[in-house]
Amino acid sequence: MSQSANKTRGKLVIMGSGETAPTMVKVHRELLGGLASGEITASLLDTPFGFQENADEITAKALEYFLTSMSKRFTVASLRRASDATSVQIEAFKAQLAASDYIFAGPGSPSYALRNWSGIGVNKILRDRIQNGATVVFSSAAALTLGSFTLPVYEVYKVGEDPFWLEGLGVVSLVLGKKVAVIPHYNNKEGTNHDTRFCYMGKKRLDVLEESLPRDSYVLGVDEHSGVIFDLETQLAKVVGIGVVTIRHQGQEQIFPSGSEIPIEELFTSAITKSTSEIVTKGEKTPKADDLATIGANVDPLGSAIDDLSKRFDEALLNRDAKGIAEIALDTEAEIHAWSSDTLQSDSLERARDLLRRIIHSLSEAATVGMVPRSQIIDPYIQVLIKLRSTLRSEKNYNLSDLIRDQLTSLGVELRDDLNGTTWIEGETGRTLR
């Protein structure tokens, strides 16, 4: 049953990425829990990725994510290609949106989504649902469509067209009264050797795009694995996730860390005044202004986890710690499972699989040759030869004592004599043993 009878106004939630990742589970749970009691109708929109060959797989992963992580069964509001849909199918799609309490859309193409949503009143349905208590959660490509101006990411970043704006759905304007260009993936770092911040546009393109915006408009940047909740009932904006939200206006910007709560009006005007009279943060202390620009600058939770697991694996392998390696294998598999429903755009999940393969290979080698260092195995035998050599030297039988030394050297074992006696090192590791 829809919450249409609920007079409390709802929420518009914009996420930068991670909409089906472990990082956003808590946010989704709190949003679902904040809806009025009773049966909640939750819908997943498949339009943004409707053109993709793996659209069924993306849908299945998202449905599994919500069912597994939130114990909530979502229904697909399907409109993959409006030009192929009948008028009855389009009306059914709109009717489902109008009856939904939790409306979710995420990855895909913003320009493709606009081609299918513009002209059929999706923006007004979303506005009406929010004003009547529903929660609308758009992330990534879908988030780009919410503003009055939409960035055609693929056309500019991949095809090479000059930077330009498309006319967006204008949902932010309808709900909040602000002309906005929403830019998710604001702190993206996938480019490594080239600038892919600002949803793959980079700083140069962002400057060009911003110059073409009307003077009364704003850029709303949302970091990856982060989001902003606009609560129409309380008129507060809350930053969630692990990054920051950035408001830009005519080249000036204001940055809000996760946990910030601020009046919606002040959130936008802060970029003009460069000051905020009241920012309430929960949990962590508000960082200093000089530190804000670096918060969330390298957000890649899975990548960071894999880096940590790789270091642990290297140390365990060096120490011949079979139990530790097994634990790391299980931890790596757990990370892969936790992120399996996310529509990742980085190579972190493949890196995790590569690490797991390395671990399996090392355990295979351990099963073949054992984990005990070779030096420990051969040391008792070498000690016998060292004692024999010492006896021969005391008897001045240098020919035989030198023969023992030379034969050991040819086998990768170097003897070293000093005042304290004879030690040996293994050629491959340089490890010294007495």
N, C-alpha and C positions, 0 to 999 in steps of 0.2 A: 504494500500500500504506500502510495506517495505521501509525503509530508506536506502536501499543498495546503492543508488546513492550519499548518503551523504558521503563526504570525511572526515569529522570529526570523529576521533576515539571515541569509546564509553567508557562505564564504567563497571567495575566489582565491585559488591556490595556484601559484606559478612555481614550477620546479625547473632547475637548470639542467638536470640529468639525474640518473639513478632512480628513476621512478619505479622500477621493479628490481631494485637492488636491496641488499640487507640494510644499507644506510638509511633508507626511507621507510622501513617497516614501522618504526615507532611513530612516525608522522602520520602514515595512513591509519594506524590503529587509533590514534588520538582523534583524527578527523572523523572516522567512522563512529567512534564512541561519542563524539560530540553532537551527533544528530539526534533528533527527537526519538523517544522510545517507540517501539513498535516495529513492524516489518519494514525493512529498508530496501528500496530498489536501487541496485547499483549497476551501472552500465559502462561497458568498455566500447569506445568508438574505434573502429578499424579503418576509417577513411585515410588517415595520413600515410599508412603503409599499404593501402589497398592495391597499389600497383605492383608491389614486390612479389616475386615468385614464391617467397617463403612466408607469405602473409598468414597462412594457416598455422605455421609453426610459431610465429610471433604471437598470434592470438592465443594459442594453446599455452605458451610459456607465461603470458600475462595472467591468464585465468588460473593457472596452477599457482602462481605467485600469491595471488590474493586468497585463494582457497587454503594454501598451506600456511602462509604467514599470518593471515588475518581470520582464517576460518570463515571467510565470506565468499559466497558464490556470486560471481558477476555474470550478467547477461550481455551478450554482444549486440550492440546497436550497429548493425551493418549497413554501410553504404560505401562499397569499395570503388564503384565507378558510377556516378550519377547519370552519365549519358547512356549507360546500359540498363538503368533501372526504370521500371514502370512508375507511373504516377502513384499507383497504389503502394509500391515498395518505398518510394520517397516519403509518402505520408505516414507509413508505418514506422519508418526511421524517426521522423519528427515526433510522432506520438510517443514513442518510447523515451525520447529525450525529455519530453514534457511531463512524463510520469516518473522520472528518475530523481532520486534523492542524492546520489553520489555519481557524478559523471566524470569519467577518466579518459584521457587521450594522451598519447606519448609520441613515440618515434615515427620517422617517416620523412616525408617531404612537405614543407610548409606551402609551397606553391601548388602542389598537387591537392593538398587538403583544401586550399582556398578555391581552386577551380570547382571542386565538388560541393563545398558548403556555401559559397557565395551565391546569393540569388534565391535560396530556399528558406531563408529566415533562421538559420542556425544561431546567429548572434543574438537575435531577440529571444529565442527560446532559452538560451543560456542566461541571458539577463533576467528573464522572468523567473527561472528556476532559482537563481541566487537570491532574488528579492523575496522569494517565498520559502526560504529556509534550506535550500539544497546547497551542496558543496560541489563545486566544479574544480577539478584538478587537471591542469594541462601542463605537460612537460615537454622539453626538447622541441621537436618540430611543431607539435601542437601548440606549445607555448608561444612560438613565433607568430602564430595567427591571431593572437588575442589583441594585439595592439592596433592602433589606427594605421600603422605602417609595418609591413612585414618584409623581412629580409629573405630574398630568394637565394638561399645558401648554395645550392648545387650550381645554379646558373652562374653565380659569380666566382665561387671557389674552384669548381671543377671545369666548367665550360670556358671561363675566362671573360665573361661579359663585364662591361664596366659596372661599378657598384650602382645599384638603384633600389628603390623601394617599390613593393607592391602595396596595393590597398588592402589593409587587413580587415578582420571582422569587426574591429573596434569595440570588443566586449569591455575592455578596460574603460574606455570612454563612456560606454553606456552605463556601466556600474559605478565607476568612481568619478566620472566627469573629467578625466585627464586624457589628453592626446599623448599616446605613448608608443614607442617602439620597444618591444620586448626582445631582449637578446639573452637566450640561455647559453650554456657552455661558455660562460663569460671568461673563465680562467683556463680555458683549454690549453694543454701543453703538448698535444700529440705531434705537433710539427717538429719538435726537437731542435732542428737547425733552421726553422723558419717560424714566423710568428703566426700562431693559429688561435690566439686569444680572440675574444669577442665573436664566438661562434664561427671560427675559422677565417674571419675577415682580416685579422691583424690590425695594428694601430693605424697604418696609412689609410686603409680602406674605411675604417671607422670614422676617421676625421672627415673624409670625403662625404660619407653618408650623413654624418651629423650636420654638416654644413647645409645639406639640402633639406633638412627638416624645418618646419615652421618654427618661429621663435617661441611659440607658446607650447611646444611639445617637449617631451622628456625621453631619455633612454633609460630603460630599466634593465640592468644587467644582473643576471642570477648565476652564481657559480655552480659548477658541477657538484652533484650530491648535496644540493642546498635548495632552499625554497623560501618563498614569502607567502604568508597567509594574510589575506585582506579580509578582516572580519567586519561585515557591514553592520552588524548589531552593535558592536563596541566601538566601531570606527577606529580600530587599531590595526596596525600592520606588525606582524611578528616574523622574524627571520629564523628559519629552522635549518637543520642539516649541519654540515661541517665546513662550509665556506662562508662567503659574505654576499650581501646584496648591494649593488651600486646604483645610485641615481645620478644621471648626468643631465646637464642642461647647458647648452651653448659652450661646451668645453669644460665647464666646471663640474665637479662631482663630489658626492658625499657617500661614504662607505659605512655599512652597518653590519657588524659581526653577528654570528649566530647567537640567538638568545635575546636580541634587541626587540623591544616593543615600543612603538612610537605611533602617535596619531597619524592617520593616513595622510591628511592634508600636510602635516609637517614633514612627512617623509619626502614628498615631492618638492616642497618649497625649500628644503634644506640645501639642495644643490644650487639654489639661487642665492640664498643668504649665507651659505657655508657655515651655518651654525644650527644647533638643535637645542631647544630649551629643555627637553626632557626625553632622555632615552633610558628606558627601564630594561635592565638585563637580568636574567635569572641564571643562576649557576656560576658562570665565570664572570670575573671582573672585566668591565669594558676596557679593551686595549687602548693604548695611547694612539693619537692620530697618526704619528709617524709609523706605527706598526701595522695599521689597518691595511695598507696596500699589499702587505706580504701574506696576510691571512688567507688561507685557501688558495694561494698562488700555485701550488703544486698538488692539488687534490686528486689523488688516485688511490682510494682505499685498498683496492685489490692489489694494485701494483706495489704499494708499500708493504702489504702483507707478504707478497711473494718475495720481495727483497729481503725481508726479515727471515723468511723460511729458507731462502737460499744461503744466507749467512750461517744460519744454524746448521744446515746440511753440510756446508763446507767444513765447519768446525768439527761436527760429529764424524765426518769422513776422515779428517786428519787425525782425530783421536781414536779411530777405529771403534767408535761407539755404536754397536749394532742396535742396541735398544733405542738409543737416541734417534738413529736414522729411521727406525720403524715408527716412532712417535711423530717425526716430521712428515713421513709419508701419510699418516692418518690425518694430520693437521692440514696438509695440502689438499687431500681429497675432500675434507670438510669445507675448505674455502671454495673449491670448484663447485661443490654441491650447492653451497649457499648462494653463489653468483650465477648458477646455471639458468635462472629465469630472467636474468637481466639482459637487455638488448645492448650489450657493450659495443662501443665504437672504438675502443683501444685494443691493443694486443695483449692485455693483461691476462685474460683467460687462457690464451694459447701459451703464454709464458708459464702459467701455473701447470698446464698439462706437460710442457717440456720439463719442468722441474720434477714432476711426478715420474716421468719416464727415466730421468737421470737417477732418481732414487731407486727405482725398480732395478735398473741396470746395476747399480752399485751393490744392491742386496743379492743380485744374481752372482756377481763376482765374489762376494763374500761367501756365498754358499759353495762356490767352487774352490777357492783358495784359502778361505778362512779369514777371520778378522784379526788374528794375532799377528803382530808385526814380524816380518821375516827375521829381523835382528834378534828378537827374543828366541826364536826357534833355533837359530844357528849358533847363538852365543856359547852354549855349553861345549859344543864341538871345537869352536875356535879357542876357547880357554884351554882345552886339552893340548892343542897345538902350540899355544903360547907357552905353556909350562914345559912342553918338550923342547921348544926352541930355547927357552931360558936355560934348561939343563945342558943342551948342546953348546951353548955359548960359554957356560961356566967351564965346560970341558975343552973349550977352545976349538970346537968342531964347527968352524964358521962356514964351511962349505954346505953342510946339511942345514944349519940354522938359516943361512941365506936362501937356500932352496925352499924352505917352508915359507919364508917371507914372500919370495917371488911368486910362488904358486898361489898364495892367498891374494896377492895383488892382482894376478890374472883373473881371479874369481870375483873381483870387486871389493876385496877386503884389504884395507890399508892398516898396517901396524905402525904404531908410533911409540918410540922409546923415550922415556925421560927419567929423572931421578926417582920418581915414585913407582916406576915399573913400566909395563907395556900396556897400552890401550889399543883399541881398534875402532875404525870407523867404516861404515858401509858406504860405498861409493855413491849410491843413488841418493841417500838421504843426508850424508854427512853426520849421522848420529854417532856420538862417541860412547863406547862401552869399555869397561875394564874387565 
